[in-house]
Amino acid sequence: MVRKGELEQMHSSVAQTLDIVGDWWSLLILRDAFLGVTRFDDFHRHLGVARNILSARIKRLVEREILERQRYSDRPERFEYVLTERGGQLWLVIAALRQWGDHWIFNGEPTPFLITHKDCGGEPYVAYICGECGKELDGSHQTQWSPNLGEDDPDAGFWELQKGRSRPASYAQQMDTPVFQHECGMESTA
């Protein structure tokens, strides 16, 4: 069984990203940072997390260059925590989580946050776009995920076994197109 600290050793960008931001406090700290919160006491007041846990999570986010510690007062010495360029790129993750929660948890009810485009006032949404044809993809049944591993990679055998397995009937019935077929017609290699 893989422990959290071992995720950074896995040959997976998802696992390694989860190693950095994969607990709920880190994700909520990031959400608040995107909403403009920068000071420790403000994170603490808004999230209600124990100070030692908040301190450990912020320290980790600073060590992993997601947040940057900046002094804002010399007497007393005080710091604020602002998103780095690397951290700012995680807005898509937070926006996708918000979008999923708005749809599946709030399900038409008023949501806690509104996000609008400053220029036109429209509501943006997170989308997965094909880099070749520009088509918006709406599910994993429209894409093919293939491991990009060498033959000597320890995961190569595992993924080779998965290729031949069929999906449960309940999964296939949910999809309006065959599993792993890209709708734009572009061929993918497995």
C-alpha positions as CSV (number, residue, x, y, z in Angstrom):
1,M,0.0,0.0,0.0
2,V,1.3,3.4,-0.9
3,R,1.5,6.0,1.8
4,K,1.0,9.7,1.1
5,G,4.8,10.6,1.4
6,E,5.5,7.9,-1.2
7,L,3.3,9.5,-3.9
8,E,6.1,11.7,-5.1
9,Q,8.1,8.6,-6.0
10,M,5.4,7.3,-8.3
11,H,5.7,7.8,-12.1
12,S,2.5,9.7,-12.3
13,S,1.8,13.4,-12.5
14,V,-1.6,12.9,-10.8
15,A,0.1,11.1,-7.8
16,Q,2.9,13.6,-7.5
17,T,0.4,16.5,-7.6
18,L,-1.7,14.8,-5.0
19,D,1.4,14.5,-2.9
20,I,1.6,18.3,-2.9
21,V,-2.1,19.3,-2.6
22,G,-4.0,16.1,-2.0
23,D,-5.4,16.7,1.4
24,W,-8.6,18.8,1.9
25,W,-6.9,21.5,4.0
26,S,-4.3,22.2,1.3
27,L,-7.1,22.5,-1.3
28,L,-9.1,24.8,0.9
29,I,-6.1,27.0,1.6
30,L,-5.6,27.2,-2.1
31,R,-9.3,28.1,-2.7
32,D,-9.0,30.9,-0.1
33,A,-5.7,32.1,-1.6
34,F,-7.5,32.4,-5.0
35,L,-10.2,34.4,-3.2
36,G,-7.6,36.8,-1.9
37,V,-6.7,35.5,1.6
38,T,-3.0,35.9,2.3
39,R,-2.5,36.1,6.1
40,F,-2.2,33.2,8.4
41,D,-4.8,34.5,10.9
42,D,-7.3,35.1,8.1
43,F,-6.8,31.5,6.8
44,H,-7.3,30.3,10.4
45,R,-10.4,32.4,11.0
46,H,-12.1,31.4,7.8
47,L,-11.2,27.7,7.7
48,G,-11.4,26.9,11.4
49,V,-8.4,24.5,11.1
50,A,-6.1,23.9,14.0
51,R,-3.2,26.3,13.9
52,N,-0.6,23.5,13.9
53,I,-2.3,21.8,10.9
54,L,-2.6,25.1,9.1
55,S,1.1,25.9,9.8
56,A,2.2,22.5,8.5
57,R,0.1,22.8,5.3
58,I,1.2,26.3,4.5
59,K,4.9,25.3,5.2
60,R,4.5,22.4,2.7
61,L,2.9,24.6,0.1
62,V,5.8,27.1,0.5
63,E,8.4,24.3,0.3
64,R,6.8,23.0,-2.9
65,E,6.7,26.6,-4.4
66,I,2.9,26.8,-4.5
67,L,2.8,29.7,-2.1
68,E,5.5,32.3,-1.4
69,R,6.1,33.7,2.1
70,Q,6.4,37.5,2.0
71,R,7.1,39.8,4.9
72,Y,4.4,42.5,5.4
73,S,5.4,43.8,8.8
74,D,8.8,44.2,10.6
75,R,7.4,44.9,14.1
76,P,6.0,42.6,14.9
77,E,7.4,40.4,12.2
78,R,4.5,39.1,10.1
79,F,4.2,37.3,6.8
80,E,1.6,36.7,4.2
81,Y,1.4,33.9,1.8
82,V,0.7,34.6,-1.9
83,L,0.3,32.3,-4.8
84,T,3.4,31.7,-7.0
85,E,3.1,31.3,-10.8
86,R,3.2,27.5,-10.1
87,G,0.5,27.8,-7.5
88,G,-1.6,30.1,-9.8
89,Q,-1.7,27.3,-12.3
90,L,-3.7,25.2,-9.9
91,W,-6.7,27.5,-10.4
92,L,-8.0,25.0,-13.0
93,V,-8.0,22.3,-10.3
94,I,-9.9,24.4,-7.8
95,A,-12.3,25.7,-10.5
96,A,-13.0,22.1,-11.7
97,L,-13.7,21.0,-8.2
98,R,-16.1,24.0,-7.7
99,Q,-17.8,23.3,-11.0
100,W,-18.3,19.6,-10.1
101,G,-19.6,20.5,-6.7
102,D,-22.0,23.1,-8.0
103,H,-23.4,20.6,-10.4
104,W,-23.5,17.4,-8.3
105,I,-23.9,18.7,-4.8
106,F,-25.8,22.0,-5.1
107,N,-27.6,20.7,-8.2
108,G,-29.4,23.9,-9.2
109,E,-29.5,25.5,-5.7
110,P,-27.7,28.8,-5.1
111,T,-23.9,28.1,-4.9
112,P,-21.5,29.6,-2.3
113,F,-19.4,31.5,-5.0
114,L,-20.1,33.1,-8.3
115,I,-17.3,33.4,-10.8
116,T,-17.8,35.8,-13.6
117,H,-15.6,36.9,-16.5
118,K,-14.5,40.5,-15.8
119,D,-14.8,41.6,-19.4
120,C,-18.3,40.4,-20.3
121,G,-19.9,39.2,-17.0
122,G,-20.4,35.7,-18.3
123,E,-19.9,32.6,-16.2
124,P,-16.7,30.7,-17.2
125,Y,-16.5,26.9,-17.0
126,V,-13.7,24.4,-17.0
127,A,-13.5,22.4,-20.2
128,Y,-11.2,19.8,-21.6
129,I,-10.3,20.7,-25.2
130,C,-8.7,18.6,-27.9
131,G,-5.4,20.2,-28.8
132,E,-5.7,18.9,-32.4
133,C,-9.3,19.7,-33.5
134,G,-10.4,22.1,-30.8
135,K,-13.5,20.1,-29.8
136,E,-14.7,20.2,-26.3
137,L,-14.6,16.8,-24.7
138,D,-17.2,15.9,-22.1
139,G,-16.0,12.7,-20.6
140,S,-13.4,10.0,-20.4
141,H,-15.4,8.0,-22.9
142,Q,-14.2,10.5,-25.5
143,T,-10.5,10.2,-24.7
144,Q,-7.9,7.5,-24.5
145,W,-5.4,7.5,-21.6
146,S,-2.3,5.5,-22.5
147,P,0.6,5.0,-20.2
148,N,3.7,6.6,-21.5
149,L,6.2,4.1,-20.0
150,G,9.3,2.4,-21.1
151,E,9.4,-1.4,-21.1
152,D,11.6,-1.4,-18.0
153,D,9.1,0.8,-16.0
154,P,7.7,-1.2,-13.0
155,D,4.1,-0.1,-14.0
156,A,4.4,-1.3,-17.6
157,G,3.2,-4.9,-16.8
158,F,0.2,-3.6,-14.8
159,W,-1.0,-1.3,-17.7
160,E,-0.5,-4.1,-20.2
161,L,-2.9,-6.3,-18.2
162,Q,-5.5,-3.5,-18.1
163,K,-5.6,-3.1,-21.9
164,G,-7.3,-6.5,-22.4
165,R,-9.9,-6.0,-19.7
166,S,-13.5,-5.0,-20.5
167,R,-15.5,-2.4,-18.7
168,P,-18.5,-3.5,-16.5
169,A,-21.8,-3.4,-18.4
170,S,-23.1,-0.6,-16.2
171,Y,-20.1,1.6,-17.2
172,A,-20.6,0.9,-21.0
173,Q,-24.4,1.6,-20.7
174,Q,-23.7,5.1,-19.4
175,M,-21.7,6.1,-22.4
176,D,-23.1,7.2,-25.7
177,T,-19.9,6.4,-27.6
178,P,-17.5,3.4,-27.2
179,V,-15.0,3.6,-24.4
180,F,-11.7,5.4,-25.3
181,Q,-12.9,6.5,-28.7
182,H,-12.0,10.1,-29.5
183,E,-15.1,11.7,-31.2
184,C,-13.1,14.0,-33.5
185,G,-11.9,11.0,-35.4
186,M,-8.2,11.4,-34.5
187,E,-6.6,8.0,-34.0
188,S,-4.8,7.4,-30.7
189,T,-2.3,4.8,-30.1
190,A,-2.5,2.5,-27.1
